[in-house]
Amino acid sequence: MTEAHTDERDVTRRTLLQRGAGAAAAGAALAFAGPPAAAHARPGPAADPLPATVAGVRIPDSAVARHTVAFAREVSSPSLFNHVLRSYVFGALVLDRQGARYDRELAFVAAVLHDLGLVEAFQTPAERFEVDGADAARRFLHRLRVPAGRLDVVWDAIALHTSAGIAARKRPEIALVSVGSALDFTGNGLENIPSDALTEVLGAFPRLEFKKVALETILSLCRTKPMGELMHPFAEVGRRHLPGFAVPTVEDLLVNAPFAQ
């Protein structure tokens, strides 16, 4: 164990929270400034086009959609890239079955960009990865001259995609990203996907050891930006796997609040 980890165990919970507040301010400043310019080079359309449809779900092919796919492919690992595409198709299958009406291009773009916060180039010191990803997506789409109202929907879809109970109450494009990504991550709702559709989705976008890659990514976030996992589900993974992981729990926050009772 490194000296830094030993020091973390020695600080008080309140000191940790004070440090976290400072890190959060630094993270906000970096989020405003954005990652290095090289990470945001405007991409050209992907050389290897996606299928026109997968499991009966149309894959949008507008200029914005093509640029989005090229960008996500460039900055993501193959496993993560396939995850975001499966997320769109799974979400669309669920919403289409419910008879929901939604903007397919908008939902597709939000789904494809929803995990940018897991890419190191877009990570700030202390923001939740969902916020990092939403900010990165907004910057990218702004350069494509996507209208502000559509940028707001994409931002909300990405920032809320792990908050299922909130996303479900928002407009369908936002709900789709949450439903689709959760289905691919946890299998929740998989019983609603016909077996032939599931086979086609996995054939088009193989999982490529997604469970292993996702767990490694979560642990990397816990190591490198622990205060970004404050009150986040990923913190439980850090507590289970990382000795000395000192991010306070909700109970710690409550008990250490500066009130008599």
C-alpha atoms as a printed R data frame, in Angstrom:
    type eleno elety resid chain resno       x       y       z
1   ATOM     1    CA   MET     A     1   0.000   0.000   0.000
2   ATOM     2    CA   THR     A     2   1.308   3.462  -0.891
3   ATOM     3    CA   GLU     A     3   2.070   6.204   1.603
4   ATOM     4    CA   ALA     A     4  -0.865   8.198   0.172
5   ATOM     5    CA   HIS     A     5  -3.283   5.386   1.049
6   ATOM     6    CA   THR     A     6  -1.886   5.239   4.586
7   ATOM     7    CA   ASP     A     7  -2.394   8.970   4.981
8   ATOM     8    CA   GLU     A     8  -5.997   8.661   3.798
9   ATOM     9    CA   ARG     A     9  -6.796   6.223   6.570
10  ATOM    10    CA   ASP     A    10  -5.359   8.626   9.151
11  ATOM    11    CA   VAL     A    11  -7.445  11.653   8.276
12  ATOM    12    CA   THR     A    12 -10.745  12.221  10.039
13  ATOM    13    CA   ARG     A    13 -13.996  11.838   8.184
14  ATOM    14    CA   ARG     A    14 -14.635  15.546   8.506
15  ATOM    15    CA   THR     A    15 -11.229  16.379   7.074
16  ATOM    16    CA   LEU     A    16 -11.963  14.055   4.173
17  ATOM    17    CA   LEU     A    17 -15.194  15.879   3.474
18  ATOM    18    CA   GLN     A    18 -13.381  19.226   3.537
19  ATOM    19    CA   ARG     A    19 -10.831  17.903   1.070
20  ATOM    20    CA   GLY     A    20 -13.677  16.597  -1.061
21  ATOM    21    CA   ALA     A    21 -15.277  20.029  -1.198
22  ATOM    22    CA   GLY     A    22 -12.025  21.508  -2.467
23  ATOM    23    CA   ALA     A    23 -11.658  18.759  -5.050
24  ATOM    24    CA   ALA     A    24 -15.226  19.303  -6.183
25  ATOM    25    CA   ALA     A    25 -14.481  22.989  -6.795
26  ATOM    26    CA   ALA     A    26 -11.391  22.045  -8.802
27  ATOM    27    CA   GLY     A    27 -13.446  19.533 -10.739
28  ATOM    28    CA   ALA     A    28 -16.055  22.137 -11.577
29  ATOM    29    CA   ALA     A    29 -13.354  24.471 -12.876
30  ATOM    30    CA   LEU     A    30 -11.856  21.770 -15.079
31  ATOM    31    CA   ALA     A    31 -15.280  20.738 -16.330
32  ATOM    32    CA   PHE     A    32 -15.848  24.323 -17.500
33  ATOM    33    CA   ALA     A    33 -12.465  24.463 -19.205
34  ATOM    34    CA   GLY     A    34 -12.841  21.003 -20.745
35  ATOM    35    CA   PRO     A    35 -10.299  18.293 -21.595
36  ATOM    36    CA   PRO     A    36  -7.333  18.951 -23.896
37  ATOM    37    CA   ALA     A    37  -8.233  20.139 -27.370
38  ATOM    38    CA   ALA     A    38  -6.866  16.954 -28.951
39  ATOM    39    CA   ALA     A    39  -9.599  14.964 -27.248
40  ATOM    40    CA   HIS     A    40 -12.195  17.132 -28.988
41  ATOM    41    CA   ALA     A    41 -10.953  17.140 -32.569
42  ATOM    42    CA   ARG     A    42 -13.991  17.191 -34.825
43  ATOM    43    CA   PRO     A    43 -14.255  13.713 -36.323
44  ATOM    44    CA   GLY     A    44 -15.190  12.648 -39.795
45  ATOM    45    CA   PRO     A    45 -17.836  10.009 -40.497
46  ATOM    46    CA   ALA     A    46 -16.869   6.469 -39.527
47  ATOM    47    CA   ALA     A    47 -15.199   4.413 -42.241
48  ATOM    48    CA   ASP     A    48 -17.049   1.280 -41.108
49  ATOM    49    CA   PRO     A    49 -20.781   2.094 -41.153
50  ATOM    50    CA   LEU     A    50 -23.202   0.553 -38.690
51  ATOM    51    CA   PRO     A    51 -26.032  -1.743 -39.795
52  ATOM    52    CA   ALA     A    52 -29.147   0.073 -41.026
53  ATOM    53    CA   THR     A    53 -31.259  -1.868 -38.531
54  ATOM    54    CA   VAL     A    54 -30.609  -4.220 -35.620
55  ATOM    55    CA   ALA     A    55 -33.390  -6.400 -34.241
56  ATOM    56    CA   GLY     A    56 -35.873  -4.253 -36.145
57  ATOM    57    CA   VAL     A    57 -34.567  -1.017 -34.621
58  ATOM    58    CA   ARG     A    58 -33.477   1.597 -37.142
59  ATOM    59    CA   ILE     A    59 -30.005   3.025 -36.587
60  ATOM    60    CA   PRO     A    60 -30.104   6.768 -37.391
61  ATOM    61    CA   ASP     A    61 -27.802   7.787 -40.238
62  ATOM    62    CA   SER     A    62 -27.981  11.588 -40.227
63  ATOM    63    CA   ALA     A    63 -24.806  13.655 -40.415
64  ATOM    64    CA   VAL     A    64 -24.921  14.296 -36.663
65  ATOM    65    CA   ALA     A    65 -25.461  10.596 -35.956
66  ATOM    66    CA   ARG     A    66 -22.522   9.603 -38.178
67  ATOM    67    CA   HIS     A    67 -20.190  12.144 -36.588
68  ATOM    68    CA   THR     A    68 -21.316  10.989 -33.137
69  ATOM    69    CA   VAL     A    69 -20.596   7.357 -33.931
70  ATOM    70    CA   ALA     A    70 -17.169   8.238 -35.346
71  ATOM    71    CA   PHE     A    71 -16.318  10.264 -32.238
72  ATOM    72    CA   ALA     A    72 -17.483   7.585 -29.795
73  ATOM    73    CA   ARG     A    73 -15.632   4.891 -31.723
74  ATOM    74    CA   GLU     A    74 -12.435   6.956 -31.674
75  ATOM    75    CA   VAL     A    75 -12.389   7.730 -27.936
76  ATOM    76    CA   SER     A    76 -13.899   4.532 -26.506
77  ATOM    77    CA   SER     A    77 -12.607   1.023 -26.049
78  ATOM    78    CA   PRO     A    78 -14.288  -1.536 -28.352
79  ATOM    79    CA   SER     A    79 -16.128  -2.999 -25.342
80  ATOM    80    CA   LEU     A    80 -17.474   0.393 -24.252
81  ATOM    81    CA   PHE     A    81 -18.380   1.360 -27.814
82  ATOM    82    CA   ASN     A    82 -20.451  -1.787 -28.265
83  ATOM    83    CA   HIS     A    83 -22.109  -1.200 -24.874
84  ATOM    84    CA   VAL     A    84 -23.425   2.224 -25.836
85  ATOM    85    CA   LEU     A    85 -24.791   0.875 -29.115
86  ATOM    86    CA   ARG     A    86 -26.495  -2.039 -27.349
87  ATOM    87    CA   SER     A    87 -27.912   0.476 -24.885
88  ATOM    88    CA   TYR     A    88 -29.637   2.339 -27.703
89  ATOM    89    CA   VAL     A    89 -31.071  -0.774 -29.307
90  ATOM    90    CA   PHE     A    90 -32.257  -2.262 -26.009
91  ATOM    91    CA   GLY     A    91 -33.829   1.034 -24.960
92  ATOM    92    CA   ALA     A    92 -35.538   1.393 -28.319
93  ATOM    93    CA   LEU     A    93 -36.888  -2.169 -28.154
94  ATOM    94    CA   VAL     A    94 -38.409  -1.466 -24.739
95  ATOM    95    CA   LEU     A    95 -39.909   1.907 -25.648
96  ATOM    96    CA   ASP     A    96 -41.166   0.718 -29.040
97  ATOM    97    CA   ARG     A    97 -42.942  -2.153 -27.347
98  ATOM    98    CA   GLN     A    98 -44.626   0.395 -25.067
99  ATOM    99    CA   GLY     A    99 -45.718   2.436 -28.069
100 ATOM   100    CA   ALA     A   100 -43.693   5.471 -27.029
101 ATOM   101    CA   ARG     A   101 -43.041   8.219 -29.566
102 ATOM   102    CA   TYR     A   102 -39.635   9.866 -29.455
103 ATOM   103    CA   ASP     A   103 -36.954  11.569 -31.530
104 ATOM   104    CA   ARG     A   104 -34.793   8.657 -32.664
105 ATOM   105    CA   GLU     A   105 -31.794  10.726 -33.687
106 ATOM   106    CA   LEU     A   106 -31.782  12.541 -30.344
107 ATOM   107    CA   ALA     A   107 -32.126   9.309 -28.365
108 ATOM   108    CA   PHE     A   108 -29.419   7.644 -30.449
109 ATOM   109    CA   VAL     A   109 -26.928  10.477 -30.018
110 ATOM   110    CA   ALA     A   110 -27.530  10.589 -26.265
111 ATOM   111    CA   ALA     A   111 -27.130   6.816 -25.956
112 ATOM   112    CA   VAL     A   112 -23.942   6.696 -28.005
113 ATOM   113    CA   LEU     A   113 -22.367   9.481 -25.919
114 ATOM   114    CA   HIS     A   114 -23.745   8.441 -22.526
115 ATOM   115    CA   ASP     A   115 -20.509   6.930 -21.150
116 ATOM   116    CA   LEU     A   116 -17.965   9.563 -22.209
117 ATOM   117    CA   GLY     A   117 -17.351  10.162 -18.518
118 ATOM   118    CA   LEU     A   118 -15.723   6.723 -18.325
119 ATOM   119    CA   VAL     A   119 -13.096   7.850 -20.845
120 ATOM   120    CA   GLU     A   120 -10.008   9.234 -19.111
121 ATOM   121    CA   ALA     A   121  -9.683  12.231 -21.441
122 ATOM   122    CA   PHE     A   122 -13.015  13.606 -20.218
123 ATOM   123    CA   GLN     A   123 -12.683  12.926 -16.502
124 ATOM   124    CA   THR     A   124 -12.445  15.772 -13.984
125 ATOM   125    CA   PRO     A   125 -10.993  15.298 -10.484
126 ATOM   126    CA   ALA     A   126 -14.218  15.032  -8.509
127 ATOM   127    CA   GLU     A   127 -17.387  15.160 -10.643
128 ATOM   128    CA   ARG     A   128 -19.569  12.095 -11.044
129 ATOM   129    CA   PHE     A   129 -18.760  10.336 -14.301
130 ATOM   130    CA   GLU     A   130 -22.298  11.014 -15.535
131 ATOM   131    CA   VAL     A   131 -21.727  14.779 -15.271
132 ATOM   132    CA   ASP     A   132 -18.298  14.543 -16.878
133 ATOM   133    CA   GLY     A   133 -19.880  12.651 -19.757
134 ATOM   134    CA   ALA     A   134 -22.794  15.062 -20.116
135 ATOM   135    CA   ASP     A   135 -20.414  18.032 -20.224
136 ATOM   136    CA   ALA     A   136 -18.182  16.350 -22.806
137 ATOM   137    CA   ALA     A   137 -21.178  15.468 -24.975
138 ATOM   138    CA   ARG     A   138 -22.452  19.044 -24.827
139 ATOM   139    CA   ARG     A   139 -19.076  20.415 -25.951
140 ATOM   140    CA   PHE     A   140 -18.845  17.931 -28.809
141 ATOM   141    CA   LEU     A   141 -22.382  18.518 -30.082
142 ATOM   142    CA   HIS     A   142 -22.035  22.284 -29.738
143 ATOM   143    CA   ARG     A   143 -19.221  22.140 -32.299
144 ATOM   144    CA   LEU     A   144 -21.612  20.322 -34.625
145 ATOM   145    CA   ARG     A   145 -24.010  23.263 -34.189
146 ATOM   146    CA   VAL     A   146 -26.706  21.133 -32.575
147 ATOM   147    CA   PRO     A   147 -29.440  23.488 -31.261
148 ATOM   148    CA   ALA     A   148 -29.358  24.384 -27.565
149 ATOM   149    CA   GLY     A   149 -32.674  22.703 -26.789
150 ATOM   150    CA   ARG     A   150 -31.445  19.394 -28.135
151 ATOM   151    CA   LEU     A   151 -28.166  19.785 -26.256
152 ATOM   152    CA   ASP     A   152 -30.162  20.133 -23.038
153 ATOM   153    CA   VAL     A   153 -31.984  16.858 -23.662
154 ATOM   154    CA   VAL     A   154 -28.731  15.021 -24.341
155 ATOM   155    CA   TRP     A   155 -27.149  16.517 -21.217
156 ATOM   156    CA   ASP     A   156 -30.068  15.394 -19.050
157 ATOM   157    CA   ALA     A   157 -30.144  11.929 -20.616
158 ATOM   158    CA   ILE     A   158 -26.477  11.350 -19.847
159 ATOM   159    CA   ALA     A   159 -26.394  12.994 -16.415
160 ATOM   160    CA   LEU     A   160 -29.482  11.051 -15.276
161 ATOM   161    CA   HIS     A   161 -28.882   7.698 -16.917
162 ATOM   162    CA   THR     A   162 -27.953   5.940 -13.646
163 ATOM   163    CA   SER     A   163 -30.872   7.607 -11.792
164 ATOM   164    CA   ALA     A   164 -33.563   5.332 -13.179
165 ATOM   165    CA   GLY     A   165 -36.387   6.584 -10.984
166 ATOM   166    CA   ILE     A   166 -35.810  10.157 -12.155
167 ATOM   167    CA   ALA     A   167 -35.046   9.419 -15.800
168 ATOM   168    CA   ALA     A   168 -38.254   7.394 -16.123
169 ATOM   169    CA   ARG     A   169 -40.265  10.540 -15.308
170 ATOM   170    CA   LYS     A   170 -38.513  12.618 -17.964
171 ATOM   171    CA   ARG     A   171 -39.122  12.745 -21.723
172 ATOM   172    CA   PRO     A   172 -38.777   9.418 -23.574
173 ATOM   173    CA   GLU     A   173 -35.336  10.111 -25.079
174 ATOM   174    CA   ILE     A   174 -33.985  10.482 -21.539
175 ATOM   175    CA   ALA     A   175 -35.821   7.404 -20.307
176 ATOM   176    CA   LEU     A   176 -34.527   5.361 -23.257
177 ATOM   177    CA   VAL     A   177 -30.877   5.932 -22.369
178 ATOM   178    CA   SER     A   178 -31.479   4.961 -18.745
179 ATOM   179    CA   VAL     A   179 -33.548   1.881 -19.566
180 ATOM   180    CA   GLY     A   180 -31.223   0.667 -22.298
181 ATOM   181    CA   SER     A   181 -27.983   1.160 -20.415
182 ATOM   182    CA   ALA     A   182 -29.363  -0.460 -17.260
183 ATOM   183    CA   LEU     A   183 -30.619  -3.438 -19.228
184 ATOM   184    CA   ASP     A   184 -27.201  -4.001 -20.773
185 ATOM   185    CA   PHE     A   185 -25.377  -3.439 -17.469
186 ATOM   186    CA   THR     A   186 -27.589  -5.447 -15.094
187 ATOM   187    CA   GLY     A   187 -29.963  -7.460 -17.270
188 ATOM   188    CA   ASN     A   188 -32.904  -5.675 -15.641
189 ATOM   189    CA   GLY     A   189 -35.782  -5.976 -18.118
190 ATOM   190    CA   LEU     A   190 -34.074  -8.592 -20.274
191 ATOM   191    CA   GLU     A   191 -37.187 -10.762 -20.023
192 ATOM   192    CA   ASN     A   192 -38.933  -8.187 -22.226
193 ATOM   193    CA   ILE     A   193 -36.492  -8.698 -25.110
194 ATOM   194    CA   PRO     A   194 -37.437 -11.552 -27.489
195 ATOM   195    CA   SER     A   195 -34.737 -14.210 -27.731
196 ATOM   196    CA   ASP     A   196 -34.240 -13.706 -31.471
197 ATOM   197    CA   ALA     A   197 -33.821  -9.962 -30.966
198 ATOM   198    CA   LEU     A   198 -31.307 -10.562 -28.180
199 ATOM   199    CA   THR     A   199 -29.297 -12.874 -30.412
200 ATOM   200    CA   GLU     A   200 -29.247 -10.273 -33.178
201 ATOM   201    CA   VAL     A   201 -28.168  -7.459 -30.844
202 ATOM   202    CA   LEU     A   202 -25.324  -9.515 -29.367
203 ATOM   203    CA   GLY     A   203 -24.273 -10.591 -32.848
204 ATOM   204    CA   ALA     A   204 -24.144  -7.016 -34.123
205 ATOM   205    CA   PHE     A   205 -22.465  -5.592 -31.013
206 ATOM   206    CA   PRO     A   206 -20.662  -8.380 -29.072
207 ATOM   207    CA   ARG     A   207 -20.062  -7.860 -25.359
208 ATOM   208    CA   LEU     A   208 -16.245  -8.238 -25.606
209 ATOM   209    CA   GLU     A   209 -15.735  -9.079 -21.903
210 ATOM   210    CA   PHE     A   210 -17.913  -6.153 -20.911
211 ATOM   211    CA   LYS     A   211 -18.330  -7.279 -17.283
212 ATOM   212    CA   LYS     A   212 -14.569  -7.437 -16.775
213 ATOM   213    CA   VAL     A   213 -13.921  -4.129 -18.533
214 ATOM   214    CA   ALA     A   214 -16.705  -2.351 -16.642
215 ATOM   215    CA   LEU     A   215 -15.489  -3.570 -13.246
216 ATOM   216    CA   GLU     A   216 -11.925  -2.472 -14.039
217 ATOM   217    CA   THR     A   217 -13.235   0.949 -15.062
218 ATOM   218    CA   ILE     A   218 -15.264   1.353 -11.871
219 ATOM   219    CA   LEU     A   219 -12.262   0.459  -9.733
220 ATOM   220    CA   SER     A   220 -10.094   2.884 -11.693
221 ATOM   221    CA   LEU     A   221 -12.550   5.691 -10.934
222 ATOM   222    CA   CYS     A   222 -12.565   4.743  -7.254
223 ATOM   223    CA   ARG     A   223  -8.758   4.891  -7.161
224 ATOM   224    CA   THR     A   224  -8.200   8.058  -9.148
225 ATOM   225    CA   LYS     A   225 -11.164  10.259  -8.151
226 ATOM   226    CA   PRO     A   226 -12.656   8.767  -4.972
227 ATOM   227    CA   MET     A   227 -14.624  11.884  -4.030
228 ATOM   228    CA   GLY     A   228 -16.410  11.592  -7.362
229 ATOM   229    CA   GLU     A   229 -17.961   8.419  -5.937
230 ATOM   230    CA   LEU     A   230 -19.353  10.153  -2.825
231 ATOM   231    CA   MET     A   231 -22.976   8.923  -2.447
232 ATOM   232    CA   HIS     A   232 -22.570   7.030  -5.759
233 ATOM   233    CA   PRO     A   233 -23.250   3.306  -6.283
234 ATOM   234    CA   PHE     A   234 -19.662   2.831  -7.435
235 ATOM   235    CA   ALA     A   235 -18.493   3.600  -3.892
236 ATOM   236    CA   GLU     A   236 -19.738   0.178  -2.770
237 ATOM   237    CA   VAL     A   237 -17.425  -1.427  -5.311
238 ATOM   238    CA   GLY     A   238 -14.523   0.611  -3.949
239 ATOM   239    CA   ARG     A   239 -15.292  -0.404  -0.365
240 ATOM   240    CA   ARG     A   240 -15.415  -4.065  -1.338
241 ATOM   241    CA   HIS     A   241 -12.221  -4.203  -3.391
242 ATOM   242    CA   LEU     A   242  -9.904  -1.365  -2.319
243 ATOM   243    CA   PRO     A   243  -8.257  -1.482   1.138
244 ATOM   244    CA   GLY     A   244  -8.401   1.896   2.830
245 ATOM   245    CA   PHE     A   245 -11.095   3.282   0.509
246 ATOM   246    CA   ALA     A   246 -12.108   6.180   2.743
247 ATOM   247    CA   VAL     A   247 -15.071   7.759   0.964
248 ATOM   248    CA   PRO     A   248 -17.747   8.352   3.632
249 ATOM   249    CA   THR     A   249 -21.101   6.610   3.534
250 ATOM   250    CA   VAL     A   250 -24.454   8.377   3.775
251 ATOM   251    CA   GLU     A   251 -24.492   7.415   7.455
252 ATOM   252    CA   ASP     A   252 -21.063   9.036   7.937
253 ATOM   253    CA   LEU     A   253 -22.329  12.256   6.374
254 ATOM   254    CA   LEU     A   254 -25.359  12.290   8.645
255 ATOM   255    CA   VAL     A   255 -23.536  11.467  11.889
256 ATOM   256    CA   ASN     A   256 -20.749  13.988  11.214
257 ATOM   257    CA   ALA     A   257 -23.061  16.855  10.272
258 ATOM   258    CA   PRO     A   258 -22.205  19.898  12.486
259 ATOM   259    CA   PHE     A   259 -25.441  19.859  14.448
260 ATOM   260    CA   ALA     A   260 -26.150  18.760  18.027
261 ATOM   261    CA   GLN     A   261 -28.904  16.386  16.952
